[in-house]
Structure formats: C-alpha cells, structure tokens
Amino acid sequence: MPFERRALLAAVLSLIATMPAQAQLNPSRAITLVVPIAAGGGVDAIGRLLAEKLQERLKQNVVVENRTGAGGTVGTDSVAKSAPDGHTLLVMESSSAISKWLNKGVPFDVTTDFAPVARAVTTPLMLFANPSAGPNNVKELIAEARTKSFSAGTPGVGTPHHLALLMMNAGAKIDITHVPYRGTGPALNDLLGGQIPLMWATPIAVMPHVASGKVKTLGIASLKASPSYPQVPSIAETALPGFEVEIFYGVAAPKGTPPDIVARLSKEIEAILELPDAKERMAKLGFDRAYAGSEQFRKIIADDHARYGKAIEAAGIAPK
C-alpha cells in the first residue's frame, strides 16, 4: 500500500477512535415508563399504549409503573431524580406545567429538570355530574352554586382539572369545594356512587357511563365545541368567555439524558402515532394525535407553564 494511502487510512482511523460513541439504550435492561397518576384515566391509557408499542419497536421490555401521590408530583419528581440513561421515562401531562403555581413544595422545575422526548396527544377536559345533581349545564351550575353548596372531584391537587375548577370559581365568583383524589378512577367511583356531585375529567373513562345514563356532561373546557363531542357545550361559548384548559400527554426523560437516546425515542413515538391500530385505539380513547418533537415539546411545556402561571395569578389564586 502506498505511503500516502497508509497515512490517510491511519488518519481516518485515528479520527474515528477519537469520536464520541453514540449513546444507546441497553436492550438487556427494561425501560420503566412512570405514570404519575393511578390507573383508570387518560395518563394511564396513553402510557400503556406507548409502552406496548415501544416494546414492540425497541425489542426490549417496557414496564408501566404507576407512582401516585400529590397530584402526580411524587411520580414526576422520581423521574427527575432518576439516572439520565433513557431507562426511566415519564408520561408527562399538563399538570407538570401547572403544579408549581398551585403548590408551594413542588421539588422539581418542569422547565429545566427534564429532557422532553415528544408530545404524543392532546385531549379535552370536561365537567361531569351525577344525574341526581340539579344543573344540566355550566350556566345552570353557576346560578345554583350561588345559593347551594357543590363539590367537585379531580385526580389531584395541581392537576389541570384542579386548575379548571379554580378558574371556574374565580371567573364565576362561586365557591365549589375541591375534592382531590389519587387519580381519575377513585374520583369516578365516588361520582357514580353519589358521594360527589361533580367531577372534572378527560372523556376516556367517563363517556361510557354517560352513554349508559349513569353520568351526565355539563360542559367542555374549550373555546369551541369539540368535533369529537359536538353534543357537549363549550363552557367558553355558553357560560364563561375565554375559558380553556387543554391537556397534553407526552414522554420526558431526566435532564442530562443523551441527545441520541432522546432522538431515538422521539422518532419511535412519532412512528407509533402513525400506526393504523394505534390511531384507531387513540380515537376510541378520545385522544387527538398531536406529535411534537423534543425541542418543540420543550417550548410547549415552557409556554404552558408561563401561560397558566399568569392565569392563576390573574385569578388571585395563591399556592398552598
């Protein structure tokens, strides 16, 4: 081999040797996907769908673990403090961007303590009622709440559901009592049993009970009626102008997770959202596919954090 070619080859091999190795997931280790809310609601449903499909595509075990408590803060913080190696992930939803504004002791900073992977879906938030409750829509509820006592269940303190209740109380100048639960499932059980008259929830777990007549809908927290649920009146259009609380669901990793791993996971989630069976399942669950890559998701989290903070401050709500 001519000297020039040998020298060129040696230089190329030397360059390759000094290049940083691409970070990869360890296929022999399971990935834990933490769901910070109890089973039975939207967070759990999207988490299990993504875990199933990620396991198929990555060809390694992906385990869903429900770590509940403090409106999702316990599970979310546990991921923030996990090793940044891609093997512990979080199903992140809008409450992560809200909780600091409603709770004094939130131990993480949602804008800096995570490596956002991807937003997967969004879903509307609705106000449901036990059929024995008097009002049939939010306008009637506001009128009755001025002279009667009402309480409303949510999946926990600091969730978007909690924020919706606080914003309704502030906007309508009423005082509906907040009853926090450890997830949608326990709150729904009490709504069905008549222990609470009202409940803020995503449609997934509750709409089957609406169809059977065991629960009724009062309104949806969007600026306009949803194409998926045209029969449910928009609270903004019928009772409180500008009233909107949208929920996102995505995946995040601990801060410091290698960009190569984040990019790989984001790419797989994007592909999962295009799978025909995944599309069908998400539609049945009431999710709107809304993929956003890592940097776009980071911006969504930061923007929601700031926007909800301003709304909460404007409503005169102080963290407790």
C-alpha positions as CSV (number, residue, x, y, z in Angstrom):
1,M,0.0,0.0,0.0
2,P,1.5,3.4,-1.0
3,F,2.6,5.5,1.9
4,E,0.0,8.2,1.1
5,R,-2.9,5.8,1.4
6,R,-1.5,4.3,4.6
7,A,-1.2,7.7,6.1
8,L,-4.7,8.7,5.0
9,L,-6.1,5.4,6.4
10,A,-4.3,5.9,9.7
11,A,-5.6,9.5,10.0
12,V,-9.2,8.3,9.3
13,L,-8.9,5.5,11.9
14,S,-7.5,8.0,14.4
15,L,-10.4,10.3,13.8
16,I,-12.9,7.6,14.3
17,A,-11.2,6.5,17.5
18,T,-11.5,10.0,19.0
19,M,-15.1,10.5,18.0
20,P,-17.6,10.1,20.9
21,A,-19.5,6.9,20.9
22,Q,-23.2,7.2,20.1
23,A,-25.2,6.7,23.3
24,Q,-27.7,3.8,23.0
25,L,-30.3,2.0,25.1
26,N,-29.2,-1.2,26.7
27,P,-31.5,-3.9,25.2
28,S,-30.9,-6.2,28.1
29,R,-32.4,-3.7,30.6
30,A,-36.1,-2.9,30.9
31,I,-37.4,0.6,30.4
32,T,-39.7,1.9,33.1
33,L,-42.4,4.2,31.9
34,V,-43.6,6.0,35.0
35,V,-47.3,7.0,35.1
36,P,-47.7,9.5,38.0
37,I,-51.4,9.0,38.3
38,A,-53.5,6.0,39.3
39,A,-54.7,3.5,36.7
40,G,-58.1,4.3,35.1
41,G,-57.6,7.7,33.4
42,G,-56.1,9.3,30.3
43,V,-52.5,9.3,31.6
44,D,-52.5,5.6,32.3
45,A,-54.2,4.8,29.0
46,I,-51.7,6.6,26.8
47,G,-48.8,5.3,28.9
48,R,-49.8,1.7,28.4
49,L,-50.4,2.2,24.7
50,L,-47.0,3.8,24.2
51,A,-45.3,1.2,26.4
52,E,-46.8,-1.6,24.4
53,K,-45.7,-0.2,21.0
54,L,-42.3,0.9,22.2
55,Q,-41.6,-2.6,23.5
56,E,-42.5,-4.0,20.0
57,R,-40.3,-1.5,18.2
58,L,-37.3,-1.4,20.5
59,K,-37.5,-5.2,21.1
60,Q,-36.9,-4.8,24.9
61,N,-39.1,-4.8,27.9
62,V,-41.0,-1.6,28.6
63,V,-42.8,-1.7,32.0
64,V,-45.5,0.7,33.1
65,E,-45.3,1.7,36.8
66,N,-48.0,3.8,38.5
67,R,-46.2,6.0,41.1
68,T,-49.0,8.1,42.6
69,G,-49.3,10.9,45.1
70,A,-49.6,14.6,45.4
71,G,-51.5,15.1,42.1
72,G,-48.7,13.5,40.1
73,T,-45.8,15.2,41.9
74,V,-44.4,12.1,43.5
75,G,-44.0,10.1,40.3
76,T,-42.8,13.1,38.3
77,D,-40.2,14.0,40.8
78,S,-38.9,10.4,41.0
79,V,-38.2,10.5,37.3
80,A,-36.5,13.9,37.5
81,K,-34.1,12.3,40.1
82,S,-33.5,9.1,38.1
83,A,-30.4,8.2,36.2
84,P,-30.3,10.0,32.8
85,D,-29.7,6.9,30.8
86,G,-33.1,6.5,28.9
87,H,-34.3,3.6,31.0
88,T,-36.6,5.6,33.2
89,L,-39.2,7.7,31.4
90,L,-42.2,9.8,32.4
91,V,-45.6,10.1,30.9
92,M,-45.8,13.9,31.3
93,E,-49.0,15.7,31.2
94,S,-50.2,19.3,31.6
95,S,-50.2,19.1,35.4
96,S,-46.4,19.2,35.5
97,A,-46.5,22.6,33.9
98,I,-49.1,23.8,36.5
99,S,-48.3,22.3,39.8
100,K,-45.6,24.9,40.9
101,W,-48.3,27.7,40.7
102,L,-50.7,25.8,43.0
103,N,-48.4,24.0,45.4
104,K,-45.5,25.6,47.4
105,G,-43.5,22.5,47.8
106,V,-43.0,21.2,44.3
107,P,-39.5,19.8,44.3
108,F,-38.8,19.9,40.5
109,D,-38.6,22.6,37.8
110,V,-40.6,21.4,34.8
111,T,-38.7,23.7,32.5
112,T,-35.2,22.6,33.4
113,D,-35.2,19.2,35.2
114,F,-36.3,17.1,32.2
115,A,-35.3,16.2,28.7
116,P,-38.6,16.4,26.8
117,V,-38.8,13.5,24.3
118,A,-42.1,14.1,22.5
119,R,-45.7,15.3,22.9
120,A,-48.0,12.5,21.7
121,V,-51.6,13.6,22.0
122,T,-54.0,16.2,23.4
123,T,-57.4,15.7,24.9
124,P,-60.3,17.9,26.0
125,L,-61.3,18.4,29.6
126,M,-64.9,18.0,30.6
127,L,-67.1,18.7,33.7
128,F,-69.3,15.7,34.5
129,A,-72.1,15.4,37.0
130,N,-74.1,12.7,38.8
131,P,-77.6,12.6,37.3
132,S,-79.0,13.5,40.7
133,A,-77.3,16.8,40.6
134,G,-79.7,19.6,39.6
135,P,-77.9,21.6,36.9
136,N,-77.7,20.3,33.3
137,N,-75.1,22.7,32.1
138,V,-72.4,25.1,33.4
139,K,-74.7,28.2,33.2
140,E,-77.2,26.5,35.4
141,L,-74.5,25.2,37.7
142,I,-73.1,28.7,38.3
143,A,-76.6,30.0,39.1
144,E,-77.3,27.2,41.6
145,A,-73.8,27.4,43.1
146,R,-74.6,31.0,44.3
147,T,-77.2,29.6,46.7
148,K,-76.3,25.9,47.1
149,S,-73.1,24.0,48.1
150,F,-71.4,21.9,45.5
151,S,-68.2,19.8,45.5
152,A,-66.1,18.5,42.5
153,G,-63.6,15.7,42.3
154,T,-60.3,15.8,40.5
155,P,-57.4,13.4,40.0
156,G,-55.4,15.5,42.5
157,V,-54.1,18.9,43.7
158,G,-52.2,20.8,41.0
159,T,-53.7,18.9,38.0
160,P,-55.3,20.7,35.0
161,H,-58.6,19.5,36.4
162,H,-57.9,21.3,39.7
163,L,-56.9,24.4,37.7
164,A,-60.2,24.3,35.8
165,L,-62.2,24.2,39.0
166,L,-60.2,27.2,40.4
167,M,-60.6,29.2,37.2
168,M,-64.3,28.5,37.1
169,N,-64.7,29.5,40.8
170,A,-62.7,32.7,40.1
171,G,-64.4,33.6,36.8
172,A,-68.0,32.9,38.0
173,K,-67.4,34.2,41.6
174,I,-68.6,31.0,43.1
175,D,-67.1,28.5,45.6
176,I,-67.3,24.9,44.5
177,T,-65.4,22.8,47.0
178,H,-62.3,20.8,45.7
179,V,-62.2,17.1,46.5
180,P,-58.8,15.7,45.3
181,Y,-58.3,12.0,44.6
182,R,-55.3,9.9,43.7
183,G,-56.4,9.6,40.0
184,T,-59.5,9.5,37.9
185,G,-60.6,6.0,38.8
186,P,-61.3,6.7,42.5
187,A,-63.0,10.0,41.7
188,L,-65.2,8.3,39.2
189,N,-66.2,5.7,41.6
190,D,-67.4,8.3,44.1
191,L,-69.2,10.2,41.3
192,L,-71.1,7.1,40.3
193,G,-71.9,6.4,43.9
194,G,-73.2,9.9,44.6
195,Q,-70.5,10.8,47.1
196,I,-69.6,13.8,45.0
197,P,-72.0,15.6,42.6
198,L,-69.4,16.9,40.1
199,M,-66.1,15.8,38.5
200,W,-63.5,17.2,36.1
201,A,-62.1,14.5,33.8
202,T,-61.0,13.6,30.4
203,P,-63.6,11.7,28.3
204,I,-61.8,8.4,28.2
205,A,-63.1,6.8,31.5
206,V,-66.3,8.7,31.8
207,M,-68.1,8.8,28.4
208,P,-69.2,5.1,28.6
209,H,-71.1,6.0,31.8
210,V,-72.6,9.0,30.0
211,A,-73.9,6.6,27.3
212,S,-75.5,4.4,29.9
213,G,-77.1,7.3,31.7
214,K,-75.1,7.0,34.9
215,V,-73.3,10.3,34.4
216,K,-74.2,13.5,32.5
217,T,-71.9,16.1,30.9
218,L,-72.2,19.8,31.8
219,G,-69.6,21.3,29.5
220,I,-66.1,21.1,27.8
221,A,-63.2,23.4,28.7
222,S,-62.5,24.6,25.1
223,L,-63.2,27.7,23.2
224,K,-65.5,25.9,20.9
225,A,-67.4,22.6,21.0
226,S,-65.2,19.6,20.1
227,P,-65.8,17.9,16.8
228,S,-65.4,14.6,18.7
229,Y,-68.1,15.5,21.2
230,P,-70.4,18.0,19.4
231,Q,-73.2,17.3,21.9
232,V,-71.2,18.7,24.8
233,P,-71.5,22.6,25.1
234,S,-68.3,24.7,25.2
235,I,-68.1,26.4,28.6
236,A,-66.5,29.4,26.8
237,E,-69.4,29.8,24.4
238,T,-72.2,29.2,26.9
239,A,-71.1,30.5,30.3
240,L,-67.5,31.8,30.8
241,P,-66.0,33.6,27.7
242,G,-62.3,32.6,27.1
243,F,-62.5,29.6,29.4
244,E,-60.0,27.0,28.1
245,V,-57.9,24.2,29.7
246,E,-56.3,21.8,27.3
247,I,-54.4,18.7,28.3
248,F,-51.3,17.3,26.6
249,Y,-49.7,13.9,27.1
250,G,-46.1,13.2,26.2
251,V,-42.9,11.5,27.3
252,A,-40.0,13.0,29.1
253,A,-36.7,11.8,30.4
254,P,-34.4,13.1,33.2
255,K,-32.3,16.1,32.4
256,G,-28.9,15.0,31.0
257,T,-30.3,12.0,29.0
258,P,-28.0,11.7,25.9
259,P,-29.5,13.5,22.9
260,D,-29.1,10.4,20.8
261,I,-31.3,8.4,23.1
262,V,-33.9,11.2,23.2
263,A,-33.9,11.5,19.4
264,R,-34.3,7.7,19.0
265,L,-37.3,7.6,21.5
266,S,-38.9,10.7,19.8
267,K,-38.6,9.1,16.4
268,E,-40.2,5.9,17.7
269,I,-43.1,7.8,19.2
270,E,-43.7,9.7,16.0
271,A,-43.9,6.4,14.1
272,I,-46.2,4.8,16.8
273,L,-48.7,7.6,16.3
274,E,-49.0,6.7,12.6
275,L,-49.6,3.0,13.2
276,P,-53.2,2.2,12.0
277,D,-54.1,0.2,15.1
278,A,-52.7,2.9,17.4
279,K,-54.7,5.6,15.5
280,E,-57.8,3.5,16.0
281,R,-57.2,3.0,19.7
282,M,-56.4,6.6,20.3
283,A,-59.5,7.8,18.5
284,K,-61.6,5.4,20.7
285,L,-60.0,6.9,23.8
286,G,-60.8,10.4,22.7
287,F,-57.2,11.5,22.0
288,D,-56.2,13.9,19.3
289,R,-52.8,12.9,17.8
290,A,-50.5,15.9,18.2
291,Y,-46.9,14.8,17.8
292,A,-44.2,17.4,18.7
293,G,-40.5,16.6,18.7
294,S,-38.1,17.2,21.6
295,E,-37.4,20.9,21.2
296,Q,-41.0,21.8,20.2
297,F,-42.3,19.9,23.2
298,R,-39.8,21.8,25.4
299,K,-41.3,25.1,24.1
300,I,-44.9,23.8,24.7
301,I,-44.0,23.0,28.3
302,A,-42.4,26.4,28.9
303,D,-45.2,28.3,27.2
304,D,-47.9,26.4,29.1
305,H,-46.0,26.9,32.4
306,A,-45.9,30.7,31.8
307,R,-49.5,31.0,30.5
308,Y,-51.1,29.1,33.3
309,G,-49.0,30.9,35.8
310,K,-50.4,34.2,34.5
311,A,-53.9,32.9,34.5
312,I,-53.6,31.7,38.1
313,E,-52.1,35.0,39.3
314,A,-54.8,36.9,37.5
315,A,-57.5,34.8,39.2
316,G,-55.9,35.8,42.6
317,I,-55.0,32.1,43.4
318,A,-52.0,31.6,45.7
319,P,-50.1,28.4,46.0
320,K,-50.8,26.4,49.2
